[in-house]
Amino acid sequence: MDCSEACQRSHWNSGHKTTCKDFKLSGKVNSTQSVSVLLGKKSSTAVSLVSANGTSKMLNPSKQILFPYEEFVELFNWKKPGFPPCGLLNCGNSCFANVVLQCLAYTQPLLAYLLEKGHRTECRRNDWCFLCEFQTHVERASQSHHPFSPINILSRLPNIGGNLGYGKQEDAHEFMRFAIDTMQSVCLDEFGGEKAVCPSSQETTLIQHIFGGRLQSQGTLFGGAAIGWLD
């Protein structure tokens, strides 16, 4: 016969959590998170972008904040009027990139950041930088009354995604993922690069605040107790 929830909780707190093999870290379930959910407590976990190869890792709560969330909220609630849509010229099979650039250019927190603060003054890259070039693109779009060519970005597609090529028809969703990953990498360069920043802090960049996501899974233990974890 199954014991009550109170009995299971008492057994867990008495030391079972230190010996239970099912609750040890297995790549899907973090024992600390499982305990919190089992006992009805809320747990906070940072979010991670899905990388270009489609994988995602569960990370610990952030410690060092690279871009304060409060500043992101201010950018999200940016009150200044935007600018009329400005068309982009097709430079030969570039419609997949043009549509993504248009979407990014009208993503309000990113737009507000590039127009109000800007990235160029903080850029740590010695070579071509997508975020610097995209800031130039946004500034031009905000001031232009006629369609223009985004050739300065299109000619550098291999710098954004290794298998992207200028003049070829590519997938818009794939280009968007490469563009977001590239902007995330640029943000981390300001703090020494990906290897110099702990995984939990990588979750606190501006790009992560804008485009990050969370996948929540739920399950039931033998006996009916519910658990949950974040991937």
N, C-alpha and C positions, 0 to 999 in steps of 0.2 A: 504494500500500500504506500502511495506517495505521501510524504510528510507535508506539512503546511509551508507556506512561503516564509513565515516567521522562523520555522525550524530550519529551513534551508539557509536563511540569512545568518542565523546563529552559528550553524555549522561552518559556513563560509568564513565568518569573522574569527572563529576559534582556531583557525590555522590551515584550513583546507586550501585556501587560495595560494599558499606557498608550495603545495605539493601536487595540486591538480595539473595533470599533463595537458588536459584539454584547454586550459586557460593560459598556458604559457605562450609566448609570442610565436606565431606560426606564419607570419607574413600576411595574414588576413585579419587576425584578431589580436589587438593589443590588450594585455591582461589588465592594465590600469583602466583602459576605457571600458572593458567588459564589466569590471567590478563596479564602476560608476553607474553604468546603466542598470546592472542587476540590483543595485541598492537604491535606484531611483534618483541618482544624483546626475546633474548636468555636467558634461565635460566639453571643454572647448578645444578644437583642433584646427590648425591652420589648413588652408586649402592649397592644392598644387595644380599647376597647369599640366595637361596631358602633353607629353613630349611628342616630337615628330614621329617616333616609331610606335606611338599609340599606347605606351605604358605609363603607369602612374604609381607613385610610391606614397605610403602613408607616413606622414611626418609629425613630429612633436609640435606642441604649441610654440609659437614664436617667442624669442627672448629679446634679440636686438631688432629694433624696428628701423627699417631702412626708409620707409615713407609712411609717416603717421597717417592712420586711418582717418583722423579728424580732418586732415588736409584733403584727403580724397573726397570726403563728404562735401567739403566746400566746393571742390571742383565739380562734383556731381550736381550741386545746386547752383551752379554758375548762372547768374542772372543777366549777364550782358547779352544783348541780341546777337544772334548768329548772322550769317551772311547768306545771300541767295545762292541756290545751287549753281555750281559752275561745272560745265561739261568737260570731259576729257576726250582727246582725240584718240582714235584707234590707230595704233602704229603698226598694225599688221599682226593679227591674232593676239591682240593685247586686251581683248574684252574681259578675260578672266581676271586680269590684274586691275583693270580700271574699276570694275565693280567693287572689288575689295578695298581699293584706295578710297573710293567714294564713301563706303561704309565706315572706314576708319576715320576719315576726315570729319565725319558728322557724329562720331562717338563723343558725347559731350565732355566727360572728364579728361579724355585725351586731348581734345581740341582746346579746352580751357587751359590745360597745362602748357601746351606748346605755344599758345598765343600770349598767355599771361606771364609764365615763368621761362619757358623754353628749355631745351636740352643742350644746345650747342655750348653754352658757357660751362657746363658741367661734364662735357664729354671727355672721356679718357682715351679714346681711340686715336691712333696715329694714322690709320688708313681710312678708307671710306666707311661711313657710318649710316646705316639705314634710317635711324631715328633723326639724325641731323638733316638728312635729305628729305625725310618726310615732314619735318618742321618747315623747311623751305617750301615744300609742296603745299602745305596748309596755308602758309602766309600768302603764297601766290594765289591760291584759290579764294582766299578771303578778300583779295583786292582786285581780282580780275572780273571783267564783265563778258569775257569771251572764252570759249573752250581753248584749252592748251594741251600740249603733249607732255606726259609724265616720263619722257625719254630718259631723264637722269636716273630714274628708279628702274625702268624697264631694262636699260642697258646693263644693270648690275644684278639681274635676277640670280645668277649663280652665287653671288655673295649672300643672298637671302636664303636660298634653298639649293643644295648641291646638285639636284637633278633638274632644276628649272633652267630653261634656255630662252634667250631672246628670239622672237620671231616664230616660236612654236606655240601651238594651242595647248594650254595646260589647264589643270583643274583648279577652279576658284577656291574651293575649300582647302585644298592642299596648300595653295599659296597663302591663304589667310593664316593657317597654322604655322607655316614657316615664318611669316612676318611677325606674328605674336611671339614666337620663340626667339626670334632675332632681337626684338625690342626688349624682351626679358634679359637676354644675355648682355645687351648694351647697358641696361640698368645695373646689373651686377658688376660690370666693369668699373663703375664709379666707386666701388668698394673693394677693388682688388681682383675681381673676377669670380667665377663660380666656385673654384677650388678654395678661395680664401673666405667664402661666406658659408656659414653653417646652413644645413638644409632648412632648419626652422626659420631662419631669417630670410631666406630666399623667398619665403611666402609673403613677405611684407613690402614688395616693390609696388610701385604705382601700377605697372602692367598686371601684376597678380591681383591687385584690388579690383581692377576693371574686368579682367577676363578669366579670373580664377573660378573654379567650380568645386562642387563637393558631391560625392556619391555615397549615399548612406545605405547600408545593408542591415537587415534584421533577421534574427533567427530565434528558435525556441529550444531551450535545454530540455533534457529528459526530466520530467516532473512539471513542466509547464512554465518555468521561469524564462522570461524574455531577455534577450541580450541584443546588443547592437554594436556596430563598428563602422568606422569611416575608412573608405579606400581613397 
